[in-house]
Amino acid sequence: MVARSCTDIKATTSFTVGNLTSVKRGKESVGSFSRKVEYSKVVFRKTVAYNEIDQNLHVNNTRYLDWATDCFQIDHYQDFTLTGFSLEFLAETHWGDEIELRKGSGEVNPDIEAYELSSEILLFKAVLRWENLKK
């Protein structure tokens, strides 16, 4: 199993998985989000729970990665390991929000998007990078 850690999760967010670090500062866009992605599959819907929020009643930043990785089935984890990721936070997510996670059509590295259901506001985008364990 690959060791995974999240560090310095603040307004400037730095995530480290293995030897890869991805940094997001404020509202500037991460280059990997510039491509147009077709979102073909709603993976799940959920209500943001109390245990997912911080002291300001916003979703704790670590939950976004949890939700993105929940978009994959067990067979994916048997064949691939997460080597890196980037998150782009686009709107605040709050306790009680109804959200929907959608997965792009890419086979190995599909992008993930999350929307607030009642308003259809895009909350965040995630790009996850995977390494094939069976090489």
LOGU-604038 format. One record per residue (C-alpha): x negated, y, z negated; residue in one letter. Coordinates in steps of 0.02 Angstrom, whole numbers, padded with zeros to 5 digits, always signed. Layout:
BEGIN
XYZa/...
//
This chain:
BEGIN
+00000+00000+00000m/-00063+00176+00041v/-00078+00299-00103a/+00038+00448-00077r/+00042+00612-00171s/+00124+00782-00160c/+00024+00930-00224t/+00051+01116-00247d/+00237+01114-00209i/+00277+01301-00215k/+00323+01436-00087a/+00167+01385+00006t/+00186+01198+00009t/+00045+01076+00035s/+00080+00892+00054f/-00054+00758+00059t/-00030+00580+00117v/-00190+00481+00128g/-00319+00598+00204n/-00196+00712+00297l/-00135+00878+00229t/+00005+00983+00302s/+00033+01163+00245v/+00189+01269+00263k/+00187+01454+00220r/+00346+01557+00207g/+00451+01564+00365k/+00315+01540+00496e/+00350+01390+00605s/+00243+01235+00606v/+00183+01204+00785g/+00251+01027+00790s/+00429+01093+00774f/+00426+01192+00935s/+00480+01047+01045r/+00663+01017+01087k/+00726+00857+01008v/+00884+00761+01046e/+00966+00706+00884y/+01062+00550+00923s/+01098+00472+00754k/+01177+00529+00592v/+01083+00425+00464v/+01175+00473+00305f/+01277+00605+00216r/+01263+00649+00033k/+01311+00775-00100t/+01161+00858-00182v/+01155+00793-00360a/+01105+00879-00523y/+00945+00775-00536n/+00887+00844-00368e/+00885+01028-00416i/+00757+01140-00500d/+00780+01273-00633q/+00845+01397-00502n/+00982+01275-00447l/+00896+01245-00279h/+00842+01075-00219v/+00670+01025-00285n/+00548+01025-00138n/+00498+00843-00167t/+00676+00786-00127r/+00664+00841+00055y/+00529+00711+00087l/+00629+00581-00010d/+00779+00614+00102w/+00675+00610+00262a/+00596+00443+00216t/+00767+00373+00169d/+00812+00388+00354c/+00712+00229+00393f/+00759+00048+00362q/+00653-00081+00270i/+00592-00161+00433d/+00512+00005+00482h/+00412+00005+00319y/+00357-00174+00351q/+00279-00122+00517d/+00221+00057+00483f/+00144+00163+00345t/+00170+00350+00324l/+00009+00443+00364t/+00069+00623+00363g/+00215+00740+00374f/+00267+00920+00395s/+00422+01002+00325l/+00498+01165+00384e/+00618+01241+00257f/+00748+01346+00348l/+00886+01378+00221a/+00912+01351+00035e/+00998+01192-00020t/+01098+01196-00182h/+01178+01081-00309w/+01343+01017-00240g/+01304+01051-00056d/+01365+00916+00063e/+01223+00877+00183i/+01197+00767+00335e/+01030+00696+00392l/+01004+00662+00577r/+00863+00566+00657k/+00791+00601+00829g/+00783+00471+00964s/+00595+00438+00954g/+00554+00257+00917e/+00405+00273+00798v/+00398+00458+00753n/+00574+00528+00765p/+00601+00702+00694d/+00726+00725+00553i/+00848+00870+00532e/+00966+00907+00387a/+01125+01011+00400y/+01246+01081+00271e/+01409+01001+00326l/+01538+01140+00304s/+01434+01276+00388s/+01324+01170+00505e/+01175+01273+00445i/+01009+01187+00481l/+00925+01167+00311l/+00759+01087+00355f/+00662+00993+00487k/+00537+00856+00453a/+00406+00776+00564v/+00340+00612+00494l/+00187+00526+00565r/+00171+00337+00551w/+00029+00215+00580e/+00065+00040+00645n/+00010-00088+00515l/+00002-00227+00645k/-00137-00155+00753k/
//
